[in-house]
Amino acid sequence: MNNSRLVKISKYLSKHLRHKPERIGITLQPGGWVAVDELLAACKKYQFPITYTDLEEVVYTNDKQRFSFDETGTLIRANQGHSVEIDLQLEPQVPPDVLYHGTGDKSVESILKTGLSKMSRHHVHLSLDIATAKNVGARHGKPAVFTIDAAAMHTTGFTFYCSDNRVWLVDSVPPEYLKLIAISRNRKQ
């Protein structure tokens, strides 16, 4: 499958497994799971046919690992980033001492004042490394990267989760746990 088709499928799945499942008549089960057969039938019904092989390629080759199959391969879900109410059934975990958050430079001033909030999503998304955070920030303009003192946050009672694709999740990050470390001059350096 060509890269353009992979991107289209990934975007379609993101839209319907994270934000608007009702638009194609599917219902997310606890954990965000939906039966693969149900998803494929819904995609076909709404004029966006996907094969199981297409789905496997998106799940296993997507560089952001946005989707997962269950151990049987009969259920699929988006790993995080939902705007619909869903319990992903993630277990609390002890985070690494430092995590990173990437955003566009236009948000820096506000974040320094108020911290990070989940906005319309279920959690604030944090990265394990600067490069990933910078790539995330580049989607929102000139990338800016913050370090997060996750160890201190955890010690004071904040609960962290880690999704299947190694994105760290937390409800919020108050400004006292943030430090701006980089603002790039252009989108991609």
C-alpha positions in Angstrom: 0.0 0.0 0.0 1.3 3.4 -0.8 2.1 6.0 1.9 -0.8 8.3 0.8 -3.3 5.5 1.4 -1.8 4.6 4.7 -2.1 8.3 5.9 -5.7 8.5 4.7 -6.6 5.3 6.6 -4.8 6.4 9.7 -6.7 9.8 9.7 -10.0 8.0 9.0 -9.4 5.6 11.9 -8.3 8.5 14.2 -11.4 10.4 13.5 -13.7 7.5 14.2 -11.9 5.6 16.9 -11.0 8.8 18.9 -13.5 11.4 18.1 -16.7 10.5 16.2 -17.5 6.7 16.3 -21.2 7.5 15.9 -20.6 9.0 12.5 -20.1 5.5 11.1 -22.4 3.7 13.5 -19.9 2.1 15.8 -19.8 2.1 19.6 -16.6 2.0 21.6 -16.5 -0.6 24.3 -14.7 -0.3 27.6 -11.0 0.3 26.9 -11.9 2.0 23.6 -12.2 -1.3 21.8 -14.4 -2.1 18.8 -14.7 -5.4 17.0 -12.5 -5.4 13.8 -15.4 -7.0 11.8 -17.8 -4.2 13.0 -15.3 -1.5 12.1 -14.5 -2.9 8.6 -18.3 -3.3 7.9 -18.9 0.3 9.0 -16.1 1.6 6.9 -17.4 -0.2 3.8 -21.0 1.0 4.5 -19.8 4.6 4.6 -17.8 4.3 1.4 -14.4 4.0 2.9 -13.6 0.3 2.4 -10.6 -1.1 4.3 -9.3 -4.7 4.3 -8.0 -6.5 7.4 -4.6 -6.4 5.7 -4.8 -2.6 5.3 -5.7 -2.4 9.0 -2.8 -4.6 10.0 -0.4 -2.4 7.9 -1.7 0.8 9.6 -1.5 -0.7 13.1 2.0 -2.2 12.7 3.7 0.4 10.5 2.4 3.7 11.8 5.3 5.6 13.2 3.2 7.0 16.0 1.7 3.6 16.8 -1.8 5.3 17.3 -3.7 2.0 17.2 -3.5 -1.5 18.8 -5.1 -4.8 18.3 -6.0 -6.9 21.3 -4.1 -10.2 21.9 -6.7 -12.0 19.7 -6.5 -9.6 16.8 -10.3 -9.3 16.8 -10.5 -6.0 18.6 -8.9 -2.7 17.7 -8.6 0.7 19.5 -6.9 4.1 19.4 -4.2 4.1 22.1 -5.0 7.6 23.3 -6.1 11.1 22.2 -9.8 10.5 22.5 -12.2 13.4 22.8 -15.2 11.1 23.4 -15.7 9.8 26.9 -14.0 6.5 27.3 -12.1 4.6 30.0 -9.0 3.3 28.3 -8.5 0.9 31.4 -4.9 2.0 31.8 -3.1 1.3 35.1 -1.3 4.0 37.0 2.4 3.9 36.6 5.5 5.5 38.0 6.8 7.9 35.3 10.4 8.5 34.4 11.9 11.5 36.3 11.6 13.8 33.3 9.1 13.9 30.5 8.6 16.4 27.6 5.8 18.3 26.0 5.9 19.8 22.6 3.6 22.6 21.5 3.5 25.6 19.1 5.4 28.8 20.1 2.2 30.8 20.3 1.0 28.7 23.3 4.2 29.2 25.4 3.2 32.3 27.3 -0.2 30.9 28.3 1.3 27.5 29.3 4.0 29.3 31.5 1.1 31.1 33.3 -1.5 28.3 33.7 0.3 25.0 33.0 -0.9 22.3 30.7 -4.5 21.1 30.7 -6.1 18.3 28.7 -8.5 20.7 26.9 -10.9 18.5 24.9 -8.9 15.3 25.4 -8.8 12.9 28.2 -5.2 13.7 29.2 -2.2 15.8 28.6 0.2 13.9 26.4 3.9 13.7 27.3 6.8 12.3 25.4 9.9 10.3 26.5 12.3 12.4 24.5 12.9 15.9 23.1 12.9 14.9 19.5 9.3 13.4 19.7 8.1 16.5 21.7 9.6 18.7 19.0 7.8 16.8 16.2 4.6 17.2 18.1 5.2 20.9 18.6 5.9 21.3 14.8 2.3 20.3 14.1 1.2 23.5 15.9 3.6 26.1 14.4 7.2 26.8 15.5 7.9 24.0 18.0 8.5 24.8 21.6 9.5 22.1 24.1 9.0 21.9 27.9 10.5 19.6 30.4 8.2 18.2 32.9 9.4 17.3 36.4 7.4 14.1 36.4 9.2 12.7 39.5 8.1 15.7 41.6 4.6 15.5 40.3 4.3 11.8 41.1 5.7 12.4 44.6 3.0 15.0 45.2 0.2 12.7 44.1 -0.3 13.2 40.4 -1.3 10.0 38.6 0.4 9.0 35.4 -0.5 6.4 32.8 1.4 5.1 29.8 -0.4 4.1 26.7 0.5 1.1 24.5 2.5 3.4 22.2 4.6 4.8 25.1 2.8 8.2 25.3 2.7 9.3 29.0 -0.6 10.7 30.1 -1.6 12.9 33.1 -4.7 15.1 33.8 -2.7 18.3 34.0 0.7 19.8 34.6 0.8 22.9 36.8 3.3 25.6 35.8 5.7 25.0 38.7 6.5 21.6 37.1 7.3 23.0 33.7 10.5 24.5 32.2 10.8 25.8 28.7 13.9 24.4 27.1 13.6 25.2 23.4 11.8 27.2 20.8 12.8 26.4 17.2 13.2 29.2 14.7 11.3 27.2 12.1 8.9 24.3 11.9 11.4 21.5 11.3 15.0 21.7 12.1 
